[in-house]
Amino acid sequence: MTDWSTGFPAGMKNSADLSHRPASPQGRLGSPVLRFLGAVTLTYLGLVAITMIGEEAFIFFPSRYPEGLWKLPAGVEEAFFTAEDGVRLHGWFAAHPAPRAIVLYCHGNAGNVTHRADILYALRNWSEVSVLVLDYRGYGKSEGWPTEHGVLADTRAARKWLASRTGVEEAEIVLMGQSLGGAVAAVIAARDGARGLVLESTFTSIPEMAAYHYPWLPTRWVIRTRLDAQAEIKNYRGPVFLCHAEHDSIVPYVMGQRLFAAANEPKEFMTIPGADHNDPLPREYYIRLREFFSRLPSRVGLGG
């Protein structure tokens, strides 16, 4: 007699009936493990997607007006200028009566010009230069939101304003930057030229910085922002001065060494002993900068 529920003769065991077989370890554990691995994978892919979609939020940390101390320091004037795409920008300018150089200072990825008042003072009074510190789009009183293309356009607009304000040609301006601002300055100097280039605790590139801080993410392959200072600086033909904090916990000291190795002569390197990334630079640094500015020839540094 046939058991129609199984298709086998009555009394015969159906070898294909898994309910009569002992559960294997894979059967007991496979489903929860696979679900866990699937959840981890989805979470990881979600983090990658968030990084790709909102990468500017991981790179730029602007402080918008009115955050900061906006009372103008003595001898400092406000500057307003417009980028090529129509974004209105802002900066602080400090003039020296007999400047050794005209300097455009590109600050790091956080804060705004008000957080650089001490740098304005040191550059004007200790290094004896006239200096403009700009706020990129989205920072301080500047409109818009920062992007790689945007901050480069902002720096060019600031240099144009500074050249007009001081009565020099744009190629006569020294480009100077700290951290992210150093990468911006290096790119502009390599592509457009500069009388001199000063880099403070500057990274090699955004992808390498991202890989250093987020080693578990494939940032080298997915991040669009480059600001590749190490590649760009090879194309700059002019005097370079680099300094780096000895114990930099944000931009590794070795990145400063690699930038210096990539730069062309003439070049100088100064280690700031015992310092971290955001520590104030000593007066000795600004005195050495004054000597660097004094040695700069006119009309050098055209990229190519």
N, C-alpha and C positions, 0 to 999 in steps of 0.2 A: 504494500500500500504506500502510496506516495504522499508525503507531507507537502501540500501545495504552498505553504508559507515559505518553504525552503527549496522546493524542487527536488529534494532528495527522498529516497525511500524512508518510510517511517522508521524511527529508531536510529537512523544513521546520522552521525555528527557532521555538520557542515563545517568543513575545514576553513571555509572563507568567512565564517561568522566570527568577527573580531571580538564579539562580546564573550566568546568562550576562550579567548586567548589572553594570557597574562600581559598586562601593559608593560611596554618597554620603557626604559629610562627616557628615551627621546620623546615617547608619547606623553609621559608624565611632566617633563620639563620643557619640551620644545616650545609649546604655545606661549607660556609666560615669558620665556627668554626672548623669543622672537618679538613679542609685543614690547618688551623693554628696549630691545635694540632698535626697533622701529621708532619708538618714542624718542630715543636719544638721537637717532639719525634726523628725524623731523625737527627736533629742537636745534640741532647743529645747522641744518640747512636754513632754518628760520633766522638764526643769527647771521649767517652769511648773507641772506637776502636783506636783512636790516642794515648790515654794513654797506652793502652795495647801494641800496636806495638812499640811505641817509648818511653817506660817508662824510659830508661836510660837517655834520654835527659831531663827528669824532675827531675832526681836525681843527676846527675853528671854535673858539670860546669867547665871543665878543661880549664886552660890557657896553651896553647902550646908554646914552644920555637919559637920565641925569646921574647914573651911577658914576661915582668918582668925585674928586674935589675940583670943581670947575672954576674956581677963582683963579684968574690969570696970574702966574708968577710975575715978579718985577722984570721988565724988559722982554716979555714974551707977548707976541701978537697972534691973533687968530688968523688962519688962512682958510679960504673957501675956494674950491676949484671943482671942475666937472670932468668926469671921465668921458672917453669917446662914445660910450653908449648912453650918455645923458645922466648918469648917476652923480648926484651932488655929494662932494666929499669935504672933509674938514681936517685941519691939522693945527699944530702949534709951531710957531717960528720964533727963533731967538737969534738976533743979529749980533755979531761981534764988530767993533769999530775997525779993526784991521785983521780980518780973518786970514789964517794960513790956508784955509780951504773952505769950500762951500759943500756941506754934507747933507744928504738926504738919508734919514734914519728910518728903517723899516722895523717896527717892533715885532715881538713874538705873537703867538696865536691867542693870547688871552689879554683881558683888560682893555684899556684905551689910552689916549695920549696923557690923560691926567696921571696915570701910573708911571709916566716916564719923565716927570718934572725934574727929578734929581739927575737924570741922564742929560736933559737939556742944559741944566746948570753946569754939570761937569764938562760937557763937550765945549760949551761956550767959554767957560772961565778957566778950565785947566788945559784943554786941548787947543783953545783959541781959534775956534771955527764958528762960522754962522751955520745954523742947523735947522732943518725942518723935520719934525716928526709927524708922519701922516697917520690917520686912522683909515684903515681899509673899509670898504663898504660893509655896513652892518655894525661897525664899531663906533662908539661915542656918538658924535653928531652926524656921522656919515650915513647916507641912505643905503638901502639895499641889503643884500645878504652875501657873505663872502663865498667865493669859489676860486679855483685856481686861475682861470682866465680873468676873473674879476679883480683879484688882488694885483695881478700883473698890470692890468689896465690902470688901476688906481695909482700904482707906483709911477707909471709913465706920466700920468696926469699931474702928480705931485712934482715930479722932476721938471716938467714944463713950467709949472707955476713958479718953482724955485728959481729957475733960470731967468725968468722974466723979472722976478722980484729983486734979484741980486745983480742983474745985468751981465750975466755970463752965458756962454753957450752950454747946452745940455751936456756935451761931452766933457766939459770942465768940472762937472759935479762928481764928488766922491759918493759912491753908494755904500751904505753901511747897514748891517742888520744883525739882529739877535735871534737865534733859534730859527723858527719859521721865516722870520724876516730876513735872515741871512741867506736862506735858500732863494727867496724872492730877489734879493739884491744880486745874487750870483747869476740868476737867469737873465735879469735885465742887463747886467754888465756884459755878459757873454754875447747877448744878441744885439745890444744897442751901443755898447761901449761905455766907458767911465774913466775919469781921471785916476781913480784908485778904488779899491774894494776892501772893505773891512768886514770880517765875519766873526761873530761872537757865539760860541757854543752852538754851532750850526750842524744840522744833520746832513747825511749824504743824500737821502731822498725820502719822500713820504712812504713809498712801499717798504723800505727797509726799517723806517721808524715803526710802521704799523706791525711788521713782522716781529720786531723786538718787543713791543708792548702786548701784542696779541698773537703769541706763537701758535696757538691752537686754531687760528683761522687762516685760510689760504689767501691772506691779504695781498701777497705779491702778485697774484694772478687776477684778482677781482677788483682791486681798487683802481679807480680811474685817475685820481689826482696824483701827479708825479712829482713836480718841483724837484727835479733830479739835479741837485747842486753839484754832485760829483761829476756827472757827465758834462754839465754845462760849463763848469769852471775851466775845463780843458781848452775851451774856445776863447777864453778871455786873455788878452795880451796887455797886461798892465800890472802895476804893483799891487800886491796882495798882503794884507795883514790879518792873521787869524789868531784868535785866542780861544782857550777852552778851559772850563772849570775842571780841576783835577779829579774831583769826586762827583762828577755830574751823574745824577741818578735818573735823569730824563733823556738826555742825549749822550750816549756813551762817549767817553773820551776818545776811544779808538776811531769814532766817526770823524772827529776833528783832525786826527792824524791822517786819515785817508783823504780827506779834502785837501789837506796841505800837500800830500804826495801828488795829488792830481793837478794842483795849480802850477802854472808856469812861473819862472823867475821873472822879476825879483819878488821874493816872498819872505815873510817873517812869521814865526810862530811863538806865541807866549802862553805858557801854562799859568793858570791862576791857582796857586797852591792852596790846598785845603778847602777849596770852594765847591759849592753845589751849583746847580743850574741857575737858580734865581737869586743867588747871593749878590749883593751889591759889589761892583767891581772896585778895586782899590784905586786910590789917587795915582799910584805909580803906573797903573795901566794907562790912564789918560795922559800922563806926562810922556809915556812912550809913544802914544798915538800922536801927540804934538810933534815929536821928532819925525815920525813917519810922514805926517802931513807936510812938514817943512821940506822934506826931500822929494816930494812929488814933482815930476816935470809937468809941463803944460801939454795938453792935447795928446794924450796917450790912451791906450786901452780899447781901441776900436775892435769889436769882435770879428771873428772870422778865422 
